[in-house]
Amino acid sequence: MNNKTLQKYADLALKIGINLQQKQTLVIMSPVETAPFTRMLVETAYKMGAKEVVVHWNDDFCKKMRFLHGDIEIFENMPQWEIDSLMFYAEKNAAFLSIAANDPELLKGIDSKKIAKAQTARNVGLKSYYEKVMTNTIQWNIISVPTSAWAKKVFPNLSEEEAVENLWKAIISSVKADTENPVETWHKHLANLKEKMDYLNKKQFKKFVIKNSIGTNLTVQLPNRHLWASGKDITKSGIEFVANIPTEEVFSMPYKYGVDGIVKASKPLNYGGTLIENFSLTFKDGKIIDFSAESGEEALKNLINTDEGAKYLGEIALVPYDSPISNSNILFYNTLFDENASCHLAIGQAYPSCIEEGDTFNKQQMEEAGMNDSLVHVDFMFGTKDLDITGIDSYGREEKIFKNGNWAF
C-alpha cells in the first residue's frame, strides 16, 4: 500500500476517529506487527499538536506462548501496573486509539480455563476504564491494519504477501480512505447515518420483530425513552469523535427483560482469539436460557457465564446488507469489520447514552430502566440478505424497518 493512501488513513483515524485536540495526550494500543503504520500515527499526532503520544505494544506470539506455557495462576489477576497505566492517562483526559488486528485463531487449542480466567481478570481489572469508554467520558477509536496471520485466514489461497496486500485494499476501501478527501467523505457518510438515527428516535418503537430464513425469530422490546445513536459520538466535555472506523450502524439498547425467541449468528465471532462458529442463542424474558455452537462452544459458554449481565443483551444495531463491507463479500473474521456488514446484537453491557439521561443513572436506576450492566460487551452478527424487521409502536401499529436485509424507509 502506498504511503499517500496510508497517510490518508492515519489522518482519518486522528481527525475523524479520535478528533485529537491541541495539547492532548494520545494513547495507542498496537500489535508489534503493525509498527510501521503505528509510527505514522505517532508522527501525524505530534504534527497535529499532541502533547504526548504513548504506545502500548502487544504481540500475538508472546501472548500465545504465555497461554501455552504459563502457570494457570498468572491468569487469575490482571497486573496492577497495566490497570494503573490506562487509568493514569484516562484521568488526564487522554484519547485512546486501538488497532484491532489479532490472529483470529491465535488461541485455538489453548486451555479454555486459562482463557476464561484471563478474560474475566481483564474485565474486572479494567472495569473503571471501560466505564469511561462506555459513557463517552473519553475519546476512543478502533481501527485495523493487516497482519500476516489475519490476512492468511481471510485469503487462505493467496501467498502471505498477496494476502496482506489484498487485506490492505479491502480495509482502505471499507474505511473510504481511497477517496479524494476521506475526511470530507466521512462527514457526508455520518450525515446519512444521522438521518436514519433521527427517524428511529422520532418513531420511538416499542418493539421489533426480527425474522430470517436461517432460523432467527426474535422479539426485542425497547425501553422507554430509548435513544438511537449512529457513527458520531460526543464526549461529556463536548468533543465529537467516531468510535469505530469503519462504521455503518445505527444502534440502541434492548429492554433488558424484553427479548424472547431465538437468534442464529450469521457470521463467526472472533472472541479473544477463539472462533465461535454457527451458534445460536435462545432467550426468555431477556435471558439466554439455551445456546449451541458448532465450534467454540466452550468459549461461548465462558462468555455467557462471565457474570449475570452476560446472560442478557446490551445493544441492537441495524446495518443494511447492501453496505460496502457486505458487498465486498469478504468475511474478515474481525468484529470491527464484520459487525459493519451485518445487523448485530451485543451480549452484556449497554451504552448508557442509549437512553435519556442514562449516563447519570446509578445501579438502581439502570435496573429500573431496563439497562443491562455487565463486565463484557461482545457484538455478534445476525443480519442476512432476507432479514425482515418489523417495528411496532405503543399503539400496536406496525411498520417495516428492514426488508430483504436493507432499510425499508
Helices and strands as residue ranges (DSSP letters): H 3-12, I 13-18, E 25-31, G 32-34, H 35-47, E 52-58, H 60-69, G 72-75, H 80-91, E 95-99, H 112-125, H 127-134, E 140-143, H 148-154, H 160-174, H 182-203, E 207-211, E 217-221, E 232-234, E 240-242, E 250-252, E 259-264, E 269-271, E 274-284, E 287-295, H 297-304, G 308-311, E 313-318, H 324-327, H 335-338, G 339-341, E 344-348, G 352-354, G 358-360, H 363-369, E 377-381, E 388-392, E 398-403, E 406-407
